[in-house]
Every structure is written in structure tokens, then in C-alpha cells.
Amino acid sequence: MSHNEKRIEEEILEIIERNINREQLSNSQDNKPTANNFSEELQKELRRLSNLDESNIKKYKEIHPEQSIDDVANILSKRIKGDWENKLITYYAMLLAFTHDSQLNVSFNAQSSAGKTYITTTIADLFPEEHRKEFWRASPTALIYKEGEIDELTGATIIDLTRTILIFYEVPDPTLQKMLRSVLSHDSWENKSLTTNKDKKGANRAQEVIIRGYPSTIFCSAGLILDEQEATRAILLSPEVTEAKLAASVHLSAKRSSGNSSFNNELALDSEIIELKGRIADIVYAEIEDIEVPNIDSIEKRFIAMVGQLKPRHSRDIDHLIKLIKGIALHNLWHRHDGNKVTASQADIDQAFMLWEKVAASQDQNLPPMLLSFYQEVLLPTYKEKMADPDFMEAMEHGAIGLSRDELMVANQKIKGLPLNWDYYRQQMQPQLIASGLIDVRKPAMGDKRNMHVFPLKVS
């Protein structure tokens, strides 16, 4: 018997002993024997050990060569133009659904037609359909009735979200988001709640609902107003709206819609896309419970140096960063396997920091990136430009006047090349900028006082 075979046999014996002890404990508590659970866990562990057998690892290394985040981005770019950090974070978030408790939540927030749904659906299509739950609007009870199964022993409704990618293509009812808070923050493996339903006679009755497991969750919404509790539980993303990205997207869309079957077939049969799907399937089958991240103290110091002054949300941000490290390592799991575990490399850590730096500023402000971009690239430079004008300098230094609606609309058209939808700005953008402490809105002290002016609070 080889050393590797002996090690596997020893691990199997440990699993058997652990489950026998568990069954004895269960029987001593007058519960039913756990033979079925034992069988399922044993089969799962046998599959995992087989997949991580040294000979299989060598085979998978040849099938799935090591890839950097740029390699992954280049493959995804065949279907998604631009959006480097958006497509990578979304991909790794979905991949992490297949760990025990390292799942990520992503919230895409941007105006209509920006591409948030396209990015999400395109990446989701790479993953096995049976592991995806997708909703195009949902009420709180829709999730329960569509996905829930009644437990015959307890009568509770069980919603199993283990190894699941949960996608909402429109922001669900806020009540549903509140219901999912404990799931998104991994408070407990089983989250219990009570809902009220009517029985056959029309009387109200309480129904116990148990949400089991941790999904990777993707929210897509045109809304920008975010409750802080939801904002800190997810990585906030917005699709790029640059001229280069839009031109590339239009070109791809035109070719895809032209009826040119050779182009569509070429896209569907692309060898790198097919290999990526196969890689994902093998990662899913490997059933990796967790990835070890070394040098945590060093990562912590590096993170603190990046963010500067610490805020309450940074405890969740560093958790998101560490999970990105795990996602990058999981993509290359056969190249990160060492004995009985998968361990992230320094390259994984460095690449995760590179990715996080792209979105860190917007996370720090609790803002979707497109909103921070508007503030930094349109609102603030326009205010400074006006303040430099001798005709307005003194009044602006004393806070007497700011930017008017017309000035903002003209500036956005000039800088972004796009018209500013004022209703969308007033209802969605402005309230979140105020909540983040970046602007104040009030009547000017001089000139036309009928319209409100916008005043940046951090001009230096």
C-alpha cells in the first residue's frame, strides 16, 4: 500500500469513527439514527479525498493550468467588454458559493441599461444551472413558496441555500432584504423566522421558516439609496459607462444580433470559455470546504495602511478582501493543494489587493462606484472650476452659492458625454451623496433663491 493510499484509508476511518460517535450521541438523545446523514457525509468525503488524491491533482494541474486574475479577465472579456473589476469580483463571488462559509454578496447599483444585468447573467451562465436560483423581482413570501419544502416531522418550511448562487435581477422588496440580513452576514447556519399565513379556513397561523446554509448573493438594481446594513454586507459595484466600453459593447451586440451564425457559434464554442466551464464544474465537484489564508497579520497591516482611518464597516471590508483571496486561490485549487488543505499563495493575496484597490474608495463611502465617480469627476471639479472664477470666488468661499441644477447638467454632458436625468439625480443620487457626508443642498444666500444649490463638503 502506498503512503498516499494509507493516508486516505486513515482519513476514511476517522470519518467513520466520527459519524459512529455522532450516531451514538443522537441515539442517546432519543433521536432517530443518522444513518442516511452518515452515508451522505461519507460519500461526500470519499469524493473529496478522491478529487484531492495526488494522482488526480497532477492530472487536474495539466487539465487546468494556473491562471492569474488577468487571465480570467481576458477569458471573460470575450463576452463582457470592459468592467475589469466588476466581472472578476462577480466571478469569484459566484465561485465562492461552493465553499462552506466563505460566500460573498455583491450589489450592482447603477442607472438603467448600464449593463449590471448583462454582467451577472453572462457570468452566471458559466455555472451549473442546478446551483442557481434567479429572480426577476420577488416578494418576501415568493422565496418561501417557490423554494421552500415542508419538513414532515416539524412542519417547518425549509429553504436550502447551501452551494447556491442567489440572484435578484431587480431589488427585491425591502422586507426580503431584511429577512436575508442574518443569512448575508452568516449569523447562523440555520436562520429561523416566523411568517403568518392563512390556513384553509382563512384563519391566521404562524409558519416557521428555516433558511439553511449560506448562498453567494447578487443584487442588481437601478436604485442607489442603500440602507447602511445592506451596504456593508455586500461589495458595491457599478458597471463602467465609458466611451471605450460602450463602443466595444455596441460592436459585440451588433455582431451577436446580426444573424451571423458563424460569429455566434464561434462565441458559444470558444475553447477558453468551454475550458472555464469545465474548470468550474471540477471545482464544484471537488467540494472544498475552506481555503487557508496565511500571513493574516501582514494582510491586516496592509489593509489598515490602505484605508487609513478605520471605520466600523472596515471589519466587514477586510472580510470581503480575505474572501476574494480565497476565491482567487479556489480557481487554482489544484495548484494550491498542500497535503490535506488548500492554501492561498502570496500571489493570490497580492492580486486580491489589486482588485480591492479598484473598489475600496467607494466601499469606504458606502457608495456605488458610479455615484462616487460622478462626485469625483463631475461635481467636485465643476465646483472648483467655478470657485476659481473671480466673479464667484468670494461668494463661494463664504458658502453663499454653490452649483445650480443647470450647471450640473451642463457639466455632466461636457465631462461624461451623457445627459443627466435630473429626476434620477434628485431621487436617487443626491440623497445618497448627502447621506455619505459628501454634499449639502440648500438655497443660495444670493442670486436666484428659488432653486437649491449643491455644496461639496470636502473641497480640499
Disulfide bonds with the S-S distance in Angstrom:
none
